[in-house]
Amino acid sequence: MTLIGFYDYTVILTYLSLLSASTGIIVSLAGPGHPYIGTFFLLFCGLCDAFDGKVARRKKDRSDAECAFGIQIDSLSDLVAFGVLPVAIGVAMLRWSPAMYWVGANCPRAVFLALDAALVAILILYSLAALIRLAYFNVTEEERQKTETGARKYYLGMPVTTVSLIFPFIQLLQYIIPSDVTFVYFGTAILCGVAFLLPIQIKKPGLKGILLMVAIGAVEFALMLVGKLLK
């Protein structure tokens, strides 16, 4: 039996990213929620995304269908990894948040519910912004490939994959400062959602830039692991 789709080495990293993101969502929301463990999976998704395009372009005999399939699954995977997984992490943070516990214990229930609803709305709008950014990228990439060859040199709007470094940094603050960083996380989600949609040109990083981001991600992973073990 032949399965639909493509299963050569050009899509392995994309598939691994999706599997990591799905696992991170489940882990983040399981039981009382585990936002910091979920963040490790977000970092791994970022690692996969850093190299999936370069791996795919090494295959010179890809058909038009394979190229189009690669664009689609990359964006679909990115939506789950960088659009939904950060939302799941945010929901888990709300469950653990000392600040939210304080509001629930010291403020009228209506205030607590209104704040909770506002924070959830932020997460929903964040995921919507990620969806719009990725869909727009797909459309413009298909148009670009009709007239240009090779990889694009600039992005329009902040790539959603950038959050694989931004949100773990926010999580790291929890080990540096004594205050609850939950509201900082949600404020960052607002800024990231806006940055996804701003019509600003951002130069696509080359190999050195990618390796630098991988190194930053590795440092964040190590620091979070140490913080988690020592906490």
C-alpha positions as CSV (number, residue, x, y, z in Angstrom):
1,M,0.0,0.0,0.0
2,T,1.3,3.4,-1.0
3,L,0.6,6.3,1.4
4,I,-0.1,9.8,0.1
5,G,2.5,12.4,0.8
6,F,6.3,12.5,0.6
7,Y,8.6,10.7,3.0
8,D,12.2,11.4,1.9
9,Y,14.9,13.0,4.0
10,T,13.8,16.5,3.0
11,V,10.8,16.4,5.3
12,I,12.2,14.5,8.3
13,L,13.0,17.6,10.3
14,T,9.6,19.1,9.6
15,Y,7.9,15.9,10.8
16,L,10.1,15.8,13.9
17,S,9.2,19.4,14.7
18,L,5.5,18.5,14.5
19,L,5.9,15.5,16.7
20,S,7.8,17.6,19.2
21,A,5.2,20.3,19.2
22,S,2.4,17.9,19.7
23,T,4.2,16.2,22.6
24,G,4.9,19.7,24.1
25,I,1.2,20.6,23.9
26,I,0.2,17.4,25.7
27,V,2.9,17.7,28.3
28,S,2.1,21.4,29.0
29,L,-1.6,20.7,29.5
30,A,-1.5,17.3,31.2
31,G,-2.6,17.3,34.8
32,P,-1.9,20.7,36.5
33,G,0.2,21.7,33.5
34,H,4.0,21.7,33.0
35,P,4.9,24.9,31.1
36,Y,8.6,24.7,31.7
37,I,8.8,21.1,30.3
38,G,6.8,22.2,27.4
39,T,9.3,24.9,26.6
40,F,12.0,22.3,26.1
41,F,9.9,20.9,23.2
42,L,9.5,24.5,21.8
43,L,13.3,24.8,21.7
44,F,13.6,21.5,19.9
45,C,11.1,22.7,17.3
46,G,13.2,25.8,16.8
47,L,16.3,23.6,16.2
48,C,14.5,21.5,13.6
49,D,13.2,24.6,11.8
50,A,16.7,26.1,11.7
51,F,17.9,23.4,9.3
52,D,14.8,22.0,7.6
53,G,15.0,24.4,4.6
54,K,18.7,23.9,4.1
55,V,18.2,20.1,4.2
56,A,15.4,20.3,1.7
57,R,17.3,22.4,-0.8
58,R,20.2,19.9,-0.9
59,K,17.9,17.6,-2.9
60,K,18.3,19.1,-6.4
61,D,15.8,16.8,-8.3
62,R,12.7,17.8,-6.3
63,S,9.6,17.9,-8.4
64,D,7.3,21.0,-8.3
65,A,4.8,18.9,-6.2
66,E,7.6,18.1,-3.7
67,C,8.5,21.7,-3.4
68,A,4.9,22.8,-3.0
69,F,4.3,20.1,-0.4
70,G,7.4,21.1,1.5
71,I,6.2,24.7,1.7
72,Q,2.7,23.7,2.9
73,I,3.8,21.2,5.6
74,D,6.5,23.5,6.9
75,S,3.9,26.2,7.5
76,L,1.4,23.8,8.9
77,S,4.0,22.4,11.3
78,D,5.1,25.9,12.2
79,L,1.5,26.8,13.1
80,V,1.4,24.0,15.6
81,A,4.9,24.5,16.9
82,F,5.1,28.3,17.2
83,G,1.4,29.2,17.1
84,V,-0.3,26.6,19.3
85,L,2.5,25.2,21.6
86,P,3.2,28.7,23.0
87,V,-0.5,29.0,23.7
88,A,-0.5,25.7,25.6
89,I,2.5,26.9,27.6
90,G,0.7,30.1,28.4
91,V,-2.4,28.2,29.6
92,A,-0.2,26.0,31.8
93,M,1.5,29.1,33.2
94,L,-1.9,30.5,34.2
95,R,-2.5,27.4,36.3
96,W,0.8,27.8,38.1
97,S,0.9,31.6,38.4
98,P,1.3,32.9,42.0
99,A,0.0,36.3,40.7
100,M,-3.2,34.7,39.4
101,Y,-3.6,32.8,42.7
102,W,-3.2,36.1,44.5
103,V,-5.8,37.8,42.3
104,G,-8.2,34.9,42.9
105,A,-7.7,35.0,46.6
106,N,-7.8,38.8,47.2
107,C,-10.1,40.2,44.4
108,P,-13.8,39.8,43.6
109,R,-14.5,36.7,41.5
110,A,-15.7,38.9,38.7
111,V,-12.3,40.6,38.5
112,F,-10.5,37.3,38.5
113,L,-12.7,35.9,35.7
114,A,-12.3,39.1,33.6
115,L,-8.5,39.0,33.9
116,D,-8.5,35.3,33.1
117,A,-10.7,35.9,30.0
118,A,-8.5,38.8,28.9
119,L,-5.3,36.6,29.1
120,V,-6.9,33.8,27.2
121,A,-8.1,36.2,24.6
122,I,-4.4,37.3,24.2
123,L,-3.4,33.7,23.5
124,I,-6.2,33.3,21.0
125,L,-5.3,36.5,19.1
126,Y,-1.6,35.5,19.2
127,S,-2.4,32.2,17.4
128,L,-4.5,34.0,14.9
129,A,-1.7,36.4,14.1
130,A,0.6,33.4,13.6
131,L,-1.9,31.8,11.3
132,I,-2.2,35.0,9.2
133,R,1.6,35.4,9.1
134,L,2.2,31.9,7.9
135,A,-0.7,31.9,5.3
136,Y,0.6,35.2,3.9
137,F,4.1,33.7,3.7
138,N,2.8,30.8,1.7
139,V,1.1,33.0,-0.8
140,T,4.0,35.3,-1.3
141,E,6.5,32.5,-1.5
142,E,4.5,30.8,-4.3
143,E,4.4,34.1,-6.2
144,R,8.1,34.7,-5.6
145,Q,9.1,31.2,-6.9
146,K,7.4,32.0,-10.2
147,T,9.9,34.7,-10.9
148,E,12.9,34.0,-8.7
149,T,15.1,31.0,-8.0
150,G,16.9,30.0,-4.7
151,A,15.9,31.0,-1.2
152,R,14.4,34.4,-0.3
153,K,16.7,37.0,1.2
154,Y,14.2,38.9,3.3
155,Y,11.1,38.1,5.4
156,L,8.2,40.5,5.6
157,G,7.1,40.6,9.3
158,M,8.8,38.7,12.1
159,P,9.0,35.0,11.4
160,V,6.9,33.0,13.8
161,T,9.9,30.7,14.4
162,T,11.6,33.5,16.3
163,V,9.4,32.8,19.4
164,S,11.4,29.5,19.9
165,L,14.1,31.7,21.4
166,I,11.9,34.6,22.8
167,F,9.5,32.6,25.0
168,P,12.2,30.4,26.5
169,F,14.1,33.6,27.5
170,I,11.0,34.8,29.3
171,Q,10.8,31.4,31.1
172,L,14.4,31.8,32.1
173,L,13.6,35.0,33.9
174,Q,11.6,33.0,36.4
175,Y,15.0,31.6,37.7
176,I,16.6,35.0,37.7
177,I,14.1,37.3,39.3
178,P,11.8,36.4,42.3
179,S,8.6,37.8,40.7
180,D,6.1,35.8,38.7
181,V,6.8,36.2,35.0
182,T,3.4,35.1,33.8
183,F,2.2,38.6,32.9
184,V,5.5,39.3,31.1
185,Y,4.9,36.1,29.0
186,F,1.5,37.4,28.0
187,G,2.8,40.9,27.3
188,T,5.5,39.3,25.1
189,A,2.8,37.3,23.2
190,I,1.0,40.6,22.4
191,L,4.2,42.1,21.0
192,C,5.1,39.0,19.0
193,G,1.6,38.8,17.5
194,V,1.9,42.4,16.4
195,A,5.4,41.8,15.0
196,F,4.2,38.9,12.9
197,L,1.9,41.3,11.0
198,L,4.0,44.4,10.8
199,P,5.1,45.1,7.2
200,I,8.8,45.3,8.1
201,Q,11.6,43.7,6.2
202,I,13.8,41.4,8.2
203,K,16.9,39.9,6.5
204,K,17.0,36.2,6.4
205,P,19.9,34.9,8.4
206,G,22.7,33.0,6.7
207,L,24.5,30.0,8.1
208,K,26.4,32.0,10.6
209,G,23.2,33.6,11.9
210,I,21.5,30.3,12.1
211,L,24.4,28.8,14.0
212,L,24.3,31.8,16.4
213,M,20.6,31.2,17.0
214,V,21.2,27.5,17.6
215,A,23.9,28.4,20.1
216,I,21.6,30.8,21.9
217,G,18.9,28.1,22.0
218,A,21.4,25.6,23.4
219,V,22.4,28.0,26.2
220,E,18.7,28.6,27.0
221,F,18.1,24.8,27.1
222,A,21.1,24.2,29.4
223,L,20.2,27.1,31.7
224,M,16.6,26.0,31.9
225,L,17.6,22.4,32.6
226,V,20.0,23.5,35.4
227,G,17.3,25.8,36.8
228,K,14.7,23.1,36.7
229,L,17.0,20.6,38.4
230,L,18.0,23.1,41.2
231,K,14.6,24.5,41.8
